[in-house]
């Protein structure tokens, strides 16, 4: 089972105690995965579709708890490669579907005519607890979360630009930084930072998945940090080995071309020490001198030896 499905399964166990939150969560879920069907005589039916069985069971309970209705549930197999099922909940006109749409803020009336409310109705999300409940319903309806082992990506897909914009603002009202993007014909609200996703899971109340996500994130960051340190150490080691090889080559050239005796005492001492200790670091070489010198001091002497070797190779005066 995917990380996203496990998150929704955990959220399916959360049934709001307050009536206002119950309505807000129902509203969010219906808005994201519901469609309105018109029948004869201006009657309305509402169909809710989800691929998560736990979500279907939860919202059947919530509809019964708040509206006192027993919505019909059917299970169908997906047409794509015949994998998985989707769950349809039908609220027929006989169960006051139109009134439910009005109470959830999805359907409004203007000049005696019904219309679909574009964004999130303010009266549904007046309280902070209701805003959290609405987001929970929205995520249950059309949200997804990638496996944190593979990457950090949470998104909510909407077919309405106004609704996507309101969802983004609602998420960001909790101090997050959600963004929106147009993907084909859908508007996607997304979060791509691990820490922000953790905060969003906390808002939804998915504390179990939050801990799992955090554990994976910590291990990944530790692993990445270790890899960076190893790569850095490897790069430094390669740099040290290359520098030592270059220094030895220069000293051998000076020794063959002129001998080391013509060098000033400090440079000759450094050259002889490098020949004796070809694998030693600059710090180790400096400590072996008498008196000892620092890393920068021994590095300066060795660079001077390389300059002398270059001059000898090019036939220039030393």
C-alpha positions as CSV (number, residue, x, y, z in Angstrom):
1,X,0.0,0.0,0.0
2,X,1.3,3.5,-0.9
3,X,2.3,6.1,1.6
4,X,-0.5,8.3,0.3
5,X,-3.1,5.5,0.9
6,X,-1.8,4.8,4.4
7,X,-2.1,8.5,5.2
8,X,-5.7,8.5,4.1
9,X,-6.4,5.4,6.0
10,X,-5.1,7.1,9.2
11,X,-7.2,10.2,8.5
12,X,-10.3,8.0,7.9
13,X,-10.2,7.1,11.6
14,X,-10.6,10.8,12.6
15,X,-14.3,11.8,12.9
16,X,-14.8,15.4,14.0
17,X,-16.6,15.9,17.3
18,X,-17.9,19.4,16.5
19,X,-20.8,19.8,14.1
20,X,-19.1,22.7,12.4
21,X,-15.9,20.7,11.7
22,X,-18.0,17.7,10.5
23,X,-19.8,20.0,8.0
24,X,-16.4,21.5,6.9
25,X,-14.8,18.1,6.2
26,X,-17.9,16.9,4.3
27,X,-17.8,20.1,2.3
28,X,-14.1,19.7,1.4
29,X,-14.5,16.1,0.4
30,X,-17.7,16.7,-1.7
31,X,-16.1,19.6,-3.5
32,X,-13.1,17.6,-4.6
33,X,-14.6,14.3,-5.6
34,X,-18.3,15.1,-6.1
35,X,-20.3,15.7,-9.2
36,X,-23.9,17.0,-9.6
37,X,-26.3,15.2,-11.9
38,X,-29.5,16.8,-13.0
39,X,-32.6,14.7,-13.5
40,X,-36.1,15.5,-14.6
41,X,-38.1,18.2,-12.9
42,X,-34.9,20.1,-11.8
43,X,-34.0,17.4,-9.3
44,X,-30.4,16.9,-8.3
45,X,-28.4,13.9,-7.5
46,X,-24.8,14.0,-6.1
47,X,-22.2,11.3,-6.9
48,X,-19.0,11.0,-4.8
49,X,-16.2,8.9,-6.2
50,X,-13.0,7.7,-4.4
51,X,-10.4,5.0,-4.8
52,X,-9.9,4.7,-1.1
53,X,-12.3,2.3,0.7
54,X,-11.6,3.8,4.1
55,X,-12.4,7.3,2.8
56,X,-15.7,6.0,1.4
57,X,-16.7,4.3,4.7
58,X,-15.7,7.5,6.7
59,X,-17.9,9.8,4.6
60,X,-20.8,7.5,4.6
61,X,-20.7,7.7,8.4
62,X,-20.2,11.4,8.4
63,X,-23.2,11.9,6.0
64,X,-25.3,9.8,8.3
65,X,-24.1,11.6,11.4
66,X,-24.7,15.1,10.1
67,X,-27.5,14.8,7.6
68,X,-29.1,11.6,8.9
69,X,-29.0,9.9,5.4
70,X,-27.9,6.5,4.2
71,X,-26.1,7.2,0.9
72,X,-26.0,4.3,-1.6
73,X,-22.5,2.8,-2.1
74,X,-21.4,0.8,-5.2
75,X,-18.0,-0.7,-6.0
76,X,-16.7,-0.8,-9.5
77,X,-13.4,-1.9,-11.1
78,X,-11.2,0.6,-12.8
79,X,-11.0,0.4,-16.6
80,X,-7.3,1.0,-16.7
81,X,-5.6,-2.4,-16.8
82,X,-8.4,-3.6,-14.6
83,X,-6.4,-2.7,-11.5
84,X,-8.1,-1.7,-8.2
85,X,-11.6,-0.4,-7.6
86,X,-13.4,2.8,-7.1
87,X,-16.2,3.5,-4.7
88,X,-19.3,5.5,-5.7
89,X,-21.6,7.1,-3.1
90,X,-24.9,8.4,-4.5
91,X,-27.0,11.0,-2.7
92,X,-30.3,11.1,-4.6
93,X,-32.7,14.0,-4.7
94,X,-35.0,12.0,-2.4
95,X,-32.3,12.4,0.3
96,X,-32.4,16.2,-0.1
97,X,-29.2,16.3,-2.2
98,X,-30.0,20.0,-3.2
99,X,-30.3,21.0,0.5
100,X,-27.0,19.2,1.3
101,X,-25.3,21.1,-1.4
102,X,-26.6,24.4,0.0
103,X,-25.5,23.6,3.6
104,X,-22.0,22.5,2.5
105,X,-21.7,25.8,0.6
106,X,-21.2,24.2,-2.8
107,X,-24.5,25.4,-4.2
108,X,-25.7,29.0,-3.9
109,X,-28.7,31.0,-5.1
110,X,-28.5,34.3,-7.1
111,X,-31.6,36.1,-8.4
112,X,-33.6,32.9,-7.8
113,X,-31.2,30.7,-9.8
114,X,-28.8,28.0,-8.5
115,X,-25.1,28.4,-9.2
116,X,-21.9,26.5,-8.1
117,X,-19.9,28.5,-5.6
118,X,-16.4,29.0,-7.2
119,X,-14.1,29.1,-4.2
120,X,-14.3,28.0,-0.5
121,X,-17.4,29.5,1.2
122,X,-16.3,31.7,4.1
123,X,-19.1,30.5,6.4
124,X,-17.8,26.9,6.3
125,X,-14.2,27.8,7.5
126,X,-14.8,30.5,10.1
127,X,-12.9,28.7,12.9
128,X,-9.4,27.4,12.8
129,X,-10.6,23.8,13.6
130,X,-13.0,24.0,10.6
131,X,-10.2,25.2,8.3
132,X,-8.2,22.1,9.4
133,X,-11.2,19.8,8.9
134,X,-11.9,21.3,5.4
135,X,-8.3,20.7,4.3
136,X,-8.6,17.1,5.6
137,X,-11.7,16.6,3.5
138,X,-9.9,18.2,0.5
139,X,-6.9,15.9,0.9
140,X,-9.1,12.8,1.3
141,X,-10.9,13.7,-1.8
142,X,-8.1,14.5,-4.3
143,X,-4.8,14.7,-2.4
144,X,-1.8,12.5,-2.9
145,X,1.6,12.2,-1.2
146,X,4.7,10.6,-2.7
147,X,6.8,8.1,-0.8
148,X,9.3,10.2,1.1
149,X,12.0,7.6,0.3
150,X,11.7,8.7,-3.3
151,X,11.0,12.4,-2.9
152,X,9.0,15.0,-1.2
153,X,5.9,16.0,-3.0
154,X,2.3,16.5,-1.8
155,X,-0.4,17.7,-4.1
156,X,-4.1,18.4,-4.3
157,X,-5.8,18.4,-7.8
158,X,-8.7,20.6,-8.6
159,X,-10.6,21.4,-11.9
160,X,-11.3,24.9,-10.7
161,X,-8.7,27.7,-10.7
162,X,-10.6,29.7,-8.1
163,X,-10.9,26.7,-5.8
164,X,-7.2,25.8,-6.2
165,X,-6.3,29.4,-5.4
166,X,-8.5,29.4,-2.2
167,X,-7.0,26.0,-1.1
168,X,-3.5,27.4,-1.5
169,X,-4.5,30.5,0.6
170,X,-6.1,28.3,3.2
171,X,-2.9,26.1,3.5
172,X,-0.7,29.2,3.6
173,X,-2.8,30.7,6.4
174,X,-1.1,28.1,8.6
175,X,2.4,29.6,7.7
176,X,3.1,27.2,4.9
177,X,4.2,28.0,1.3
178,X,2.0,26.0,-1.0
179,X,2.1,26.9,-4.7
180,X,-0.2,26.2,-7.7
181,X,0.5,25.1,-11.2
182,X,-1.6,24.3,-14.3
183,X,-1.2,20.7,-15.4
184,X,-3.1,19.9,-18.6
185,X,-6.7,20.9,-17.7
186,X,-6.3,20.7,-13.9
187,X,-5.0,23.1,-11.3
188,X,-2.6,21.6,-8.8
189,X,-1.8,22.9,-5.4
190,X,1.5,21.4,-4.2
191,X,4.2,21.4,-1.5
192,X,7.7,20.1,-2.2
193,X,9.6,20.8,1.0
194,X,9.9,18.0,3.5
195,X,9.5,20.2,6.5
196,X,6.4,21.9,5.1
197,X,4.8,18.5,4.3
198,X,5.4,17.4,7.9
199,X,3.6,20.6,9.1
200,X,0.7,19.9,6.7
201,X,0.4,16.4,8.0
202,X,0.2,17.8,11.5
203,X,-2.6,20.2,10.4
204,X,-4.5,17.3,9.0
205,X,-4.0,15.2,12.1
206,X,-2.0,12.4,10.5
207,X,0.4,12.1,13.3
208,X,1.3,8.5,12.7
209,X,2.3,9.1,9.1
210,X,4.0,12.4,10.2
211,X,6.4,10.3,12.5
212,X,7.0,7.9,9.7
213,X,7.7,10.7,7.3
214,X,10.1,12.4,9.7
215,X,12.0,9.2,10.4
216,X,12.5,8.7,6.7
217,X,13.5,12.3,6.2
218,X,16.0,12.2,9.1
219,X,17.6,9.0,7.8
220,X,17.8,10.4,4.2
221,X,19.3,13.7,5.4
222,X,21.8,11.9,7.5
223,X,22.7,9.6,4.6
224,X,23.0,12.6,2.2
225,X,25.2,14.4,4.8
226,X,27.4,11.4,5.1
227,X,27.7,11.0,1.4
228,X,28.6,14.7,1.1
229,X,31.3,14.3,3.8
230,X,32.7,11.2,2.1
231,X,32.8,12.9,-1.3
232,X,34.4,16.0,0.3
233,X,37.0,13.8,2.0
234,X,37.6,11.9,-1.2
235,X,38.0,15.1,-3.1
236,X,40.4,16.5,-0.5
237,X,42.4,13.2,-0.5
238,X,42.6,13.3,-4.3
239,X,43.8,16.9,-4.2
240,X,46.4,16.1,-1.6
241,X,47.7,13.1,-3.5
242,X,47.9,15.1,-6.8
243,X,49.7,17.9,-5.0
244,X,52.2,15.5,-3.4
245,X,52.8,13.8,-6.7
246,X,53.4,17.2,-8.4
247,X,55.8,18.2,-5.6
248,X,57.8,15.0,-5.8
249,X,58.1,15.3,-9.5
250,X,59.4,18.9,-9.2
251,X,61.9,18.0,-6.4
252,X,63.2,15.0,-8.5
253,X,63.7,17.3,-11.5
254,X,65.6,19.8,-9.4
255,X,67.7,17.0,-7.9
256,X,68.5,15.6,-11.3
257,X,69.1,18.9,-13.0
258,X,71.1,20.8,-10.4
259,X,71.1,18.8,-7.2
260,X,69.5,19.9,-3.9
261,X,72.6,21.4,-2.4
262,X,72.3,24.7,-4.2
263,X,68.9,25.3,-2.6
264,X,68.5,27.6,0.4
265,X,68.5,25.7,3.7
266,X,64.8,25.9,4.3
267,X,63.9,24.8,0.8
268,X,66.4,22.0,0.8
269,X,65.1,20.8,4.2
270,X,61.5,20.8,2.8
271,X,62.6,19.0,-0.4
272,X,64.4,16.2,1.5
273,X,61.5,15.8,3.9
274,X,59.0,15.5,1.1
275,X,61.2,12.8,-0.6
276,X,61.4,10.9,2.8
277,X,57.6,11.3,3.4
278,X,55.9,11.1,0.0
279,X,52.4,10.4,1.5
280,X,52.5,12.8,4.4
281,X,50.0,15.7,4.6
282,X,51.2,19.3,4.8
283,X,50.4,19.5,8.4
284,X,52.4,16.3,9.1
285,X,55.3,17.6,7.1
286,X,55.3,20.9,8.9
287,X,55.3,19.1,12.3
288,X,58.5,17.1,11.3
289,X,60.6,20.2,10.6
290,X,62.9,21.6,13.3
291,X,61.6,24.0,14.3
292,X,58.0,23.0,13.3
293,X,56.1,25.2,10.9
294,X,52.4,25.5,10.1
295,X,50.5,24.2,7.2
296,X,50.8,27.4,5.3
297,X,54.5,27.7,5.9
298,X,55.4,24.2,4.5
299,X,53.0,24.8,1.6
300,X,54.8,28.0,0.7
301,X,58.1,26.2,0.6
302,X,56.8,23.4,-1.6
303,X,55.2,25.9,-4.0
304,X,58.6,27.7,-4.2
305,X,60.2,24.4,-5.1
306,X,57.7,23.9,-7.9
307,X,58.4,27.4,-9.2
308,X,62.2,26.6,-9.3
309,X,61.5,23.4,-11.2
310,X,59.4,25.2,-13.7
311,X,62.2,27.8,-14.2
312,X,64.7,25.0,-14.8
313,X,62.5,23.3,-17.3
314,X,62.1,26.6,-19.2
315,X,65.8,27.5,-19.0
316,X,65.2,30.6,-17.0
317,X,67.3,32.1,-14.3
318,X,66.6,31.0,-10.7
